[in-house]
Amino acid sequence: MENKGLFWSAMVRAILSLRRDTQTQTEDDSYAFTLLERLEAGNLNDAALASLVSRLTPPDLLPVLGRSLIGYLDFNKMGTLIMFLTASKNVAEMFDALRQFQGKLFKDDAGFDVRSDKDHTTVSWSPGAFEALDVLFAYFLLSVARHLAGRKFDFTEITLPGQNTAGLLFASLSSATVLKAENVTLSFASKWMQTPSFYHSAQLKSVLSSSLNVQPAMSTLQRIEAVFEGSPNPARIRLESVAQSLGRSESALRKELKQEDISFSRALKNFIHDRACQLLLAGEKTDYVATTLGFSDRRSFDRSFKEHSGINAGQVRQLGNRLRFQKGNTHLLEIVEHLPPLPDTVSKLLALDDEKMSLSQVVKIIETDPIFYAHVMGKASRASFGRTPDSLEQAIGRNLGLSNIKNIAVIFSAQQLLTSQSRFQDVSLLTDAMLLSDQMYSDAFELPDVSVESTQTQQLLLFGLLSLLLVFHSDCLYVDGALQQWEQADNFAQFTQHIKGNYGICLYGATSLMLLRWGFTSNINQQLWKLCHAGNDTRMSPQQYRIVAAHDLTVTALLFGKDNADVQLKKYSALSATEQEAVRHLLVRL
């Protein structure tokens, strides 16, 4: 085995170098030299390797070896796996990788494991038949941990089987107590697990991962979600049982969640209600969903679902029925279910506290993402937003608005994630219309009883039409029909009427599916659903009327022509003369 052979070859070479420099060479060194080629190729069995190592590390030489061998070890000569380990971002990541690839260095049933609580971490494995090999490997782990966490890293206790000569190897390097036991265990303070390494290299790990067939590392959230996934009644699961399933103490898992700013209860609720949405959209009855997820009764499930998602479970099921039974279109549901998560940049922006976030915080996050940076500057440079910005600060603070940047980030993500799958000729024009509809609402409409700065209103304006990216998705069964209806329509309102009449789909309701998938659990979903039911002027509130008008007029102006938009404007008779004039002024600038 390549990794095992290269590892032990490098270990033996380091011992030979030290023996040469300390003038402790014997005929054993010459014998070892003749075996190096076989050892490196992985053609020396464990018995022969253990015999060789024992001859090169007699008890009287162990104190010298323990003190100095660490300086002779060349990790780069130990094979791909060891290089991968030494590029880890911390000791915790190194041990996770070693656990994943333990078969490359240990026997198949070694059971290499790492367990942590608040104060202590213990690394353990079942020893092989030859003590000398386990002792040297324990010494190697101390060496690589010091490489990552610094020279002050140390074990507090080491247990090894067999004779007690191992203490001589560690005595001059470590203050750990060395004891005799059946298994190998290495204990140390948990604080060392997250100490950042100055040798971390994401680029090197990326290069090496292909040859190791590395599986993407699971985050803490992904690991606990995997436990939720395996639970027959996830609504009843508790932190203690999740910690036990992950091989951690409850306090250690709490600390890990806190470090990554993860709320266990929020993660569990998100998982439960995401699963509930999937089942409801698939047509399962609400009683069945409540029982399957582990709720005591339907009433408690209904209350929890409404509180979390903003809409009733029955409404989600009804939407699923419409989507399924209109021309057999199950693909729209599948598109939503397989939407990728929001990019890290957007997730970081959404995590900022609305009350406390500053322009400098937002700029710092966006500056790390060149694509998003360019997108923001491009959108802010449109003539309708005024003077072209000279900097990212101006683009956000003066043109787009700090209060709007989170919503804009979601729109950009949707565009970025779904453009390649869209059959529509220019998705960027659709997202431009979403941005400009918010501007029209705030600049042109007089609603003294409704705050145009409210997050809810902005989200309805900016997110309401996101489902167009689903309607024109290449996997949508009625995409050809939607494109044909688009070509035949004179304005956006006409198109939406055709989509609703022919396929039973309200764009606002379909958008709520996307927002549910991305974790938006506020009142926005309920308000989108209300827009679906507000099908005529008499049932619309003044706010709803102007939201629909803003969407219709901006999309029509950008994609059907300004003349068509002017014609449409005359149909919104409830708008005041001042509002109509302000809209015309804005349409001229588009």
C-alpha positions as CSV (number, residue, x, y, z in Angstrom):
1,M,0.0,0.0,0.0
2,E,1.6,3.2,-1.2
3,N,0.7,5.5,1.8
4,K,1.7,2.9,4.4
5,G,4.9,2.1,2.5
6,L,6.0,5.7,2.0
7,F,5.1,6.6,5.6
8,W,7.3,3.8,7.1
9,S,10.0,4.4,4.6
10,A,10.3,8.0,5.7
11,M,10.1,7.0,9.3
12,V,13.0,4.6,9.0
13,R,15.1,7.0,6.9
14,A,14.6,9.6,9.7
15,I,15.8,7.1,12.3
16,L,18.8,6.1,10.1
17,S,19.8,9.8,9.7
18,L,19.6,10.4,13.5
19,R,21.6,7.3,14.2
20,R,24.3,8.4,11.7
21,D,24.5,11.9,13.3
22,T,24.7,10.6,16.8
23,Q,27.3,8.0,15.8
24,T,25.2,5.1,17.0
25,Q,25.2,3.1,13.8
26,T,25.7,-0.7,13.7
27,E,25.3,-3.4,11.1
28,D,21.6,-3.0,11.6
29,D,21.8,0.3,9.6
30,S,23.3,-1.4,6.6
31,Y,20.7,-4.1,6.8
32,A,17.9,-1.5,7.0
33,F,19.3,0.4,4.0
34,T,18.9,-2.7,1.8
35,L,15.3,-2.9,2.7
36,L,14.3,0.6,2.0
37,E,13.2,0.0,-1.6
38,R,11.0,-2.9,-0.6
39,L,9.6,-0.9,2.3
40,E,8.8,2.2,0.2
41,A,7.0,0.0,-2.4
42,G,4.9,-1.5,0.5
43,N,6.4,-5.0,0.0
44,L,7.6,-5.5,3.5
45,N,5.1,-7.2,5.8
46,D,4.4,-5.9,9.4
47,A,6.4,-8.6,11.1
48,A,9.5,-7.8,9.1
49,L,8.9,-4.0,9.5
50,A,8.4,-4.4,13.3
51,S,11.6,-6.4,13.6
52,L,13.5,-3.8,11.7
53,V,12.2,-0.9,13.8
54,S,12.9,-2.8,17.0
55,R,16.6,-3.4,15.9
56,L,16.9,0.4,15.1
57,T,15.3,1.6,18.3
58,P,16.8,-0.4,21.2
59,P,15.8,0.8,24.7
60,D,19.1,2.5,25.4
61,L,18.6,4.7,22.4
62,L,15.0,5.7,23.0
63,P,15.7,8.8,25.1
64,V,17.9,10.2,22.3
65,L,15.4,9.3,19.6
66,G,12.5,10.8,21.6
67,R,14.3,14.1,22.0
68,S,15.6,14.5,18.5
69,L,13.7,12.4,16.0
70,I,10.9,15.0,15.7
71,G,13.4,17.2,13.9
72,Y,14.3,14.5,11.4
73,L,10.8,13.6,10.2
74,D,10.1,14.8,6.7
75,F,6.3,14.9,6.2
76,N,6.7,15.6,2.5
77,K,8.4,12.2,2.0
78,M,5.6,10.3,3.9
79,G,3.1,10.2,1.0
80,T,0.0,12.0,-0.2
81,L,-2.1,11.3,2.9
82,I,0.5,12.7,5.3
83,M,0.9,15.8,3.2
84,F,-2.8,16.2,3.2
85,L,-2.9,15.9,7.0
86,T,-0.2,18.5,7.5
87,A,-2.1,21.0,5.4
88,S,-5.1,20.9,7.7
89,K,-6.5,24.1,9.2
90,N,-6.2,22.7,12.7
91,V,-5.8,19.5,14.8
92,A,-9.5,18.7,14.6
93,E,-9.5,18.7,10.8
94,M,-6.4,16.6,10.8
95,F,-7.9,13.9,13.0
96,D,-11.2,13.9,11.0
97,A,-9.2,13.3,7.8
98,L,-7.1,10.5,9.5
99,R,-10.3,8.9,10.7
100,Q,-11.7,9.0,7.1
101,F,-8.5,7.4,5.6
102,Q,-7.4,5.2,8.5
103,G,-7.3,2.1,6.3
104,K,-4.3,3.6,4.5
105,L,-2.2,3.5,7.7
106,F,-3.9,1.1,10.1
107,K,-5.2,-2.5,9.9
108,D,-8.8,-2.7,8.7
109,D,-10.3,-3.3,12.2
110,A,-8.2,-0.7,14.1
111,G,-11.2,1.5,14.7
112,F,-9.4,4.8,14.8
113,D,-11.6,7.2,16.7
114,V,-11.6,10.7,18.2
115,R,-13.9,11.7,21.1
116,S,-14.1,15.2,22.7
117,D,-15.9,16.8,25.6
118,K,-15.5,20.4,26.9
119,D,-12.1,19.8,28.5
120,H,-10.5,16.6,27.1
121,T,-10.0,14.9,23.7
122,T,-9.0,11.3,23.4
123,V,-7.6,9.6,20.2
124,S,-7.7,5.8,20.3
125,W,-7.2,2.8,18.1
126,S,-6.9,-1.0,18.5
127,P,-3.2,-1.9,18.4
128,G,-1.7,-4.2,15.9
129,A,0.4,-7.2,16.6
130,F,3.6,-5.3,17.0
131,E,4.0,-2.7,19.7
132,A,7.0,-0.9,18.2
133,L,4.9,0.3,15.2
134,D,2.1,1.7,17.4
135,V,4.6,3.5,19.7
136,L,6.2,5.2,16.7
137,F,2.9,6.1,15.2
138,A,1.8,7.7,18.5
139,Y,5.1,9.7,18.4
140,F,4.3,10.8,14.8
141,L,0.9,12.0,15.9
142,L,2.5,14.2,18.6
143,S,4.9,15.5,15.9
144,V,2.2,16.4,13.4
145,A,-0.1,17.9,16.1
146,R,2.8,20.2,17.1
147,H,3.4,21.1,13.5
148,L,-0.2,22.3,13.3
149,A,-0.9,23.8,16.8
150,G,2.6,24.8,17.9
151,R,5.4,23.4,20.0
152,K,3.4,23.8,23.3
153,F,0.9,21.1,22.2
154,D,1.3,18.1,24.4
155,F,-0.5,14.9,25.4
156,T,-1.6,14.6,29.0
157,E,-1.7,10.9,29.0
158,I,-0.6,8.1,26.7
159,T,-1.6,4.4,27.1
160,L,0.0,1.6,25.1
161,P,0.0,-2.2,25.3
162,G,3.0,-4.4,25.9
163,Q,6.2,-3.5,27.7
164,N,6.7,0.0,29.2
165,T,9.7,1.0,27.1
166,A,7.5,3.6,25.3
167,G,7.9,5.9,28.3
168,L,11.6,6.2,27.4
169,L,10.7,7.5,23.9
170,F,8.3,10.2,25.2
171,A,10.1,11.2,28.4
172,S,12.3,13.9,27.0
173,L,9.7,15.3,24.5
174,S,6.4,15.1,26.4
175,S,5.3,15.6,30.0
176,A,2.5,13.0,29.4
177,T,2.0,10.2,31.8
178,V,2.6,6.9,29.9
179,L,0.6,3.9,31.1
180,K,0.0,0.3,30.0
181,A,-3.4,-0.6,28.6
182,E,-5.0,-2.8,26.0
183,N,-5.8,0.0,23.5
184,V,-3.7,2.9,22.3
185,T,-5.1,6.2,23.7
186,L,-3.7,9.7,23.4
187,S,-5.3,12.3,25.6
188,F,-4.9,16.1,25.4
189,A,-6.7,19.3,26.3
190,S,-9.6,20.0,23.9
191,K,-8.5,23.7,23.5
192,W,-5.9,22.4,21.0
193,M,-8.5,21.1,18.6
194,Q,-9.4,24.5,17.1
195,T,-6.0,26.2,17.3
196,P,-5.4,27.6,13.7
197,S,-2.4,26.2,11.8
198,F,-0.1,28.6,10.0
199,Y,0.6,25.7,7.5
200,H,-3.0,25.4,6.4
201,S,-3.2,25.4,2.6
202,A,-6.6,25.0,1.0
203,Q,-4.9,25.0,-2.5
204,L,-2.6,22.1,-1.6
205,K,-5.5,20.1,0.0
206,S,-7.5,20.7,-3.2
207,V,-4.7,19.3,-5.3
208,L,-4.1,16.3,-3.1
209,S,-7.8,15.5,-2.6
210,S,-8.3,14.1,-6.1
211,S,-5.7,11.4,-5.6
212,L,-7.1,10.5,-2.1
213,N,-10.7,10.5,-3.4
214,V,-11.6,12.9,-0.6
215,Q,-15.2,13.2,0.3
216,P,-16.3,16.8,1.1
217,A,-15.9,17.4,4.8
218,M,-19.2,17.6,6.6
219,S,-19.9,20.7,8.6
220,T,-21.4,20.4,12.1
221,L,-24.7,21.3,10.7
222,Q,-24.5,18.6,8.1
223,R,-23.6,16.0,10.7
224,I,-26.5,16.8,13.0
225,E,-28.8,16.9,10.0
226,A,-27.6,13.4,9.1
227,V,-28.7,12.3,12.5
228,F,-32.1,14.0,12.1
229,E,-32.4,12.2,8.8
230,G,-32.0,8.8,10.4
231,S,-34.5,9.5,13.2
232,P,-38.0,7.9,12.8
233,N,-39.5,10.8,14.8
234,P,-37.3,13.9,14.3
235,A,-39.7,16.3,16.1
236,R,-39.0,14.3,19.3
237,I,-35.2,14.2,19.0
238,R,-33.0,15.9,21.7
239,L,-29.5,17.3,21.8
240,E,-28.4,14.6,24.1
241,S,-29.3,11.8,21.7
242,V,-27.7,13.6,18.8
243,A,-24.4,14.1,20.7
244,Q,-24.5,10.4,21.6
245,S,-24.9,9.5,17.9
246,L,-22.0,11.7,17.0
247,G,-19.7,10.2,19.7
248,R,-19.6,13.4,21.7
249,S,-20.7,14.5,25.1
250,E,-23.6,16.9,25.2
251,S,-21.4,19.7,26.5
252,A,-18.8,19.2,23.7
253,L,-21.5,19.4,21.0
254,R,-23.0,22.5,22.6
255,K,-19.6,24.2,22.5
256,E,-19.1,23.2,18.9
257,L,-22.5,24.5,17.9
258,K,-21.8,27.8,19.7
259,Q,-18.4,28.2,18.0
260,E,-20.1,27.8,14.6
261,D,-23.0,30.1,15.7
262,I,-25.6,27.3,15.1
263,S,-28.8,27.1,17.1
264,F,-29.7,23.4,17.7
265,S,-33.4,24.2,18.0
266,R,-33.4,26.4,14.9
267,A,-31.6,23.7,12.9
268,L,-34.0,21.0,14.0
269,K,-37.1,23.2,13.2
270,N,-35.6,24.0,9.8
271,F,-35.1,20.3,9.1
272,I,-38.5,19.3,10.3
273,H,-40.4,21.9,8.4
274,D,-38.3,21.4,5.2
275,R,-39.3,17.8,5.4
276,A,-42.9,18.7,6.1
277,C,-42.9,20.9,2.9
278,Q,-41.6,18.0,0.8
279,L,-44.3,15.7,2.1
280,L,-47.1,18.2,1.8
281,L,-46.1,19.2,-1.7
282,A,-45.9,15.5,-2.6
283,G,-49.6,15.3,-1.6
284,E,-49.4,13.6,1.7
285,K,-52.2,14.4,4.1
286,T,-51.5,16.7,7.0
287,D,-52.4,14.1,9.7
288,Y,-49.9,11.7,8.1
289,V,-47.2,14.3,8.0
290,A,-47.7,15.3,11.6
291,T,-47.5,11.6,12.7
292,T,-44.5,10.8,10.5
293,L,-42.5,13.7,11.9
294,G,-43.2,12.8,15.5
295,F,-45.7,15.5,16.5
296,S,-48.2,14.5,19.3
297,D,-51.1,15.6,17.2
298,R,-52.1,17.5,14.0
299,R,-52.9,20.6,16.0
300,S,-49.4,21.0,17.4
301,F,-47.9,20.4,13.9
302,D,-50.2,23.0,12.3
303,R,-49.3,25.6,14.9
304,S,-45.5,24.9,14.6
305,F,-45.6,24.9,10.8
306,K,-47.5,28.2,10.6
307,E,-45.3,29.8,13.1
308,H,-42.1,28.7,11.3
309,S,-43.1,29.2,7.6
310,G,-45.7,31.9,7.7
311,I,-48.3,29.9,5.7
312,N,-50.7,27.0,6.6
313,A,-49.7,23.4,6.0
314,G,-53.0,23.1,4.0
315,Q,-52.0,25.9,1.7
316,V,-48.7,24.3,0.9
317,R,-50.4,21.0,0.2
318,Q,-52.9,22.8,-2.1
319,L,-50.1,24.5,-4.0
320,G,-48.5,21.1,-4.4
321,N,-51.8,19.7,-5.8
322,R,-52.0,22.5,-8.3
323,L,-48.5,22.0,-9.5
324,R,-48.9,18.2,-9.7
325,F,-52.2,18.0,-11.5
326,Q,-51.7,20.8,-14.0
327,K,-50.4,18.9,-17.1
328,G,-48.5,16.5,-14.9
329,N,-46.0,19.1,-13.8
330,T,-44.1,17.4,-11.0
331,H,-40.8,18.8,-12.3
332,L,-41.4,22.3,-10.8
333,L,-41.4,20.7,-7.4
334,E,-38.3,18.7,-8.2
335,I,-36.5,21.9,-9.3
336,V,-37.3,23.6,-6.0
337,E,-36.3,20.5,-4.0
338,H,-32.9,20.4,-5.7
339,L,-32.1,24.1,-5.6
340,P,-28.6,24.6,-4.4
341,P,-28.0,26.5,-1.1
342,L,-27.3,30.2,-1.1
343,P,-23.6,31.0,-1.6
344,D,-21.4,31.8,1.5
345,T,-21.3,35.5,0.7
346,V,-25.0,35.8,0.7
347,S,-25.4,33.6,3.9
348,K,-22.9,35.9,5.7
349,L,-24.9,39.0,4.7
350,L,-28.2,37.4,5.8
351,A,-26.6,36.5,9.1
352,L,-25.9,40.2,9.9
353,D,-28.2,41.8,12.5
354,D,-30.5,44.3,10.6
355,E,-30.4,46.7,13.5
356,K,-26.6,46.7,13.9
357,M,-25.1,46.0,10.5
358,S,-23.0,48.8,9.1
359,L,-21.9,49.8,5.6
360,S,-18.3,48.8,6.4
361,Q,-19.4,45.3,7.5
362,V,-21.3,44.8,4.2
363,V,-18.5,46.1,2.1
364,K,-16.0,43.9,3.8
365,I,-18.1,40.8,3.0
366,I,-18.8,41.7,-0.6
367,E,-15.2,42.6,-1.3
368,T,-14.2,38.9,-0.8
369,D,-16.5,37.8,-3.7
370,P,-15.3,39.4,-7.0
371,I,-18.4,38.2,-8.9
372,F,-20.9,39.6,-6.5
373,Y,-18.8,42.8,-6.2
374,A,-19.1,43.2,-10.0
375,H,-22.8,42.5,-9.9
376,V,-23.5,45.1,-7.3
377,M,-21.4,47.7,-9.2
378,G,-23.2,46.9,-12.4
379,K,-26.7,47.1,-11.0
380,A,-25.9,50.4,-9.1
381,S,-24.6,52.0,-12.3
382,R,-28.0,51.9,-14.1
383,A,-29.1,55.4,-15.0
384,S,-32.3,55.0,-13.0
385,F,-30.3,54.9,-9.8
386,G,-28.7,58.2,-10.5
387,R,-25.0,59.1,-10.7
388,T,-22.6,56.2,-11.5
389,P,-20.9,55.1,-8.2
390,D,-17.1,55.4,-7.9
391,S,-16.8,52.8,-5.1
392,L,-18.6,49.9,-3.6
393,E,-19.5,52.1,-0.6
394,Q,-21.3,54.5,-3.0
395,A,-23.0,51.7,-4.9
396,I,-24.5,50.3,-1.7
397,G,-24.9,53.4,0.5
398,R,-26.1,55.9,-2.1
399,N,-27.6,53.9,-5.1
400,L,-28.9,50.6,-3.9
401,G,-29.5,51.2,-0.2
402,L,-28.0,49.4,2.8
403,S,-31.4,48.2,3.9
404,N,-31.9,46.5,0.6
405,I,-28.5,44.8,0.2
406,K,-29.6,41.5,1.7
407,N,-32.6,41.2,-0.6
408,I,-30.5,42.2,-3.6
409,A,-28.0,39.4,-2.6
410,V,-30.8,36.8,-2.7
411,I,-31.9,38.0,-6.2
412,F,-28.3,37.9,-7.4
413,S,-27.9,34.3,-6.0
414,A,-31.0,33.2,-7.7
415,Q,-29.8,34.6,-11.0
416,Q,-26.3,33.1,-10.5
417,L,-27.6,29.7,-9.6
418,L,-30.3,29.3,-12.2
419,T,-29.2,31.3,-15.3
420,S,-27.4,28.3,-16.9
421,Q,-30.6,26.3,-16.6
422,S,-32.9,29.0,-17.9
423,R,-34.5,29.0,-21.4
424,F,-35.2,32.7,-21.1
425,Q,-33.1,34.9,-23.4
426,D,-31.8,37.3,-20.7
427,V,-32.3,36.5,-17.1
428,S,-30.5,39.7,-16.0
429,L,-33.3,41.8,-17.4
430,L,-35.8,39.9,-15.2
431,T,-33.7,40.6,-12.1
432,D,-33.3,44.2,-13.2
433,A,-37.0,44.5,-13.2
434,M,-37.2,43.1,-9.7
435,L,-34.8,45.8,-8.5
436,L,-36.5,48.6,-10.4
437,S,-40.0,47.6,-9.1
438,D,-38.8,48.4,-5.6
439,Q,-37.4,51.7,-6.8
440,M,-40.7,52.6,-8.5
441,Y,-42.7,51.8,-5.4
442,S,-40.6,53.9,-3.1
443,D,-40.1,56.8,-5.6
444,A,-43.6,57.1,-7.1
445,F,-46.3,55.8,-4.8
446,E,-47.9,57.8,-2.0
447,L,-48.9,55.5,0.9
448,P,-48.6,57.4,4.1
449,D,-50.1,54.5,6.0
450,V,-47.5,52.0,4.8
451,S,-43.8,52.3,5.4
452,V,-42.0,51.9,2.1
453,E,-38.9,51.1,4.0
454,S,-40.4,48.0,5.7
455,T,-38.5,44.8,5.1
456,Q,-41.8,43.0,4.2
457,T,-42.7,45.4,1.5
458,Q,-39.2,45.4,0.0
459,Q,-39.2,41.6,0.0
460,L,-42.5,41.4,-1.7
461,L,-41.3,43.7,-4.4
462,L,-37.9,42.1,-4.8
463,F,-38.7,38.5,-4.3
464,G,-42.3,38.3,-5.8
465,L,-41.2,37.4,-9.3
466,L,-38.3,35.1,-8.5
467,S,-40.4,32.1,-9.6
468,L,-40.0,33.3,-13.2
469,L,-36.7,31.5,-12.9
470,L,-38.6,28.3,-12.2
471,V,-41.2,28.9,-15.0
472,F,-38.4,29.3,-17.6
473,H,-36.2,26.5,-16.1
474,S,-35.2,23.9,-18.7
475,D,-36.6,21.1,-16.5
476,C,-40.1,22.7,-16.3
477,L,-42.5,20.7,-18.3
478,Y,-44.4,23.8,-19.5
479,V,-41.4,25.9,-20.3
480,D,-42.1,25.8,-24.1
481,G,-45.7,27.0,-23.4
482,A,-44.5,29.7,-21.1
483,L,-42.1,31.0,-23.6
484,Q,-44.8,31.0,-26.3
485,Q,-47.2,32.8,-24.0
486,W,-44.4,35.4,-23.3
487,E,-43.9,36.0,-27.0
488,Q,-47.6,36.4,-27.6
489,A,-48.3,38.7,-24.7
490,D,-48.3,42.5,-25.0
491,N,-47.4,43.1,-21.3
492,F,-46.5,41.3,-18.2
493,A,-50.0,41.3,-16.6
494,Q,-51.3,39.5,-19.7
495,F,-48.5,36.9,-19.4
496,T,-49.2,36.2,-15.7
497,Q,-52.9,35.8,-16.5
498,H,-52.1,33.2,-19.2
499,I,-49.8,31.3,-16.8
500,K,-52.4,31.2,-14.1
501,G,-55.2,30.3,-16.5
502,N,-53.4,27.7,-18.5
503,Y,-51.3,26.0,-15.8
504,G,-53.0,27.1,-12.5
505,I,-49.7,28.7,-11.3
506,C,-49.6,31.9,-9.4
507,L,-46.0,33.3,-9.6
508,Y,-46.2,34.7,-6.1
509,G,-47.2,31.4,-4.6
510,A,-44.5,29.5,-6.5
511,T,-41.9,32.0,-5.2
512,S,-42.8,31.0,-1.7
513,L,-41.6,27.5,-2.5
514,M,-38.1,29.0,-3.3
515,L,-38.0,31.0,-0.2
516,L,-39.0,28.1,2.0
517,R,-36.2,26.1,0.4
518,W,-33.7,28.9,1.3
519,G,-34.9,29.2,4.9
520,F,-37.1,32.3,4.8
521,T,-39.6,31.7,7.5
522,S,-41.0,35.2,8.1
523,N,-44.4,36.6,7.2
524,I,-43.2,37.1,3.6
525,N,-44.6,33.7,2.6
526,Q,-48.0,34.5,3.9
527,Q,-48.1,37.8,2.2
528,L,-47.0,36.2,-1.1
529,W,-49.9,33.8,-0.8
530,K,-52.3,36.7,-0.1
531,L,-51.1,38.3,-3.4
532,C,-52.2,35.2,-5.2
533,H,-55.7,35.5,-3.8
534,A,-56.0,39.2,-4.5
535,G,-56.9,38.6,-8.1
536,N,-58.9,41.7,-8.7
537,D,-58.7,45.3,-7.7
538,T,-61.6,45.1,-5.2
539,R,-59.8,42.5,-3.1
540,M,-56.4,44.2,-3.1
541,S,-55.2,46.5,-0.4
542,P,-53.6,49.8,-1.5
543,Q,-50.2,48.2,-0.8
544,Q,-50.9,45.0,-2.8
545,Y,-52.4,47.1,-5.7
546,R,-49.2,49.1,-6.0
547,I,-46.9,46.1,-5.6
548,V,-48.6,44.4,-8.5
549,A,-48.5,47.6,-10.5
550,A,-44.8,48.1,-9.9
551,H,-44.1,44.5,-11.1
552,D,-46.3,44.9,-14.1
553,L,-45.0,48.2,-15.2
554,T,-41.3,47.6,-14.7
555,V,-41.3,44.2,-16.4
556,T,-43.4,45.5,-19.2
557,A,-41.2,48.5,-19.8
558,L,-37.9,46.6,-19.7
559,L,-39.0,43.5,-21.7
560,F,-42.2,44.4,-23.7
561,G,-41.3,48.1,-24.5
562,K,-41.9,51.5,-22.9
563,D,-44.9,52.2,-25.1
564,N,-46.6,49.1,-23.8
565,A,-45.8,50.2,-20.3
566,D,-47.4,53.5,-20.9
567,V,-50.5,51.8,-22.1
568,Q,-50.6,49.6,-19.0
569,L,-50.1,52.6,-16.7
570,K,-53.5,54.0,-17.9
571,K,-55.2,50.8,-16.6
572,Y,-54.1,51.5,-13.0
573,S,-56.8,54.1,-12.5
574,A,-56.5,53.9,-8.7
575,L,-53.2,55.6,-8.9
576,S,-53.2,59.4,-8.3
577,A,-52.2,61.8,-11.0
578,T,-49.1,62.5,-9.0
579,E,-48.2,58.9,-8.8
580,Q,-48.8,58.3,-12.5
581,E,-46.6,61.3,-13.4
582,A,-43.8,60.0,-11.2
583,V,-44.1,56.5,-12.8
584,R,-43.8,58.1,-16.3
585,H,-40.8,60.0,-15.2
586,L,-39.1,56.9,-13.9
587,L,-40.0,54.9,-17.1
588,V,-38.3,57.5,-19.2
589,R,-35.0,56.9,-17.3
590,L,-35.1,53.1,-17.7
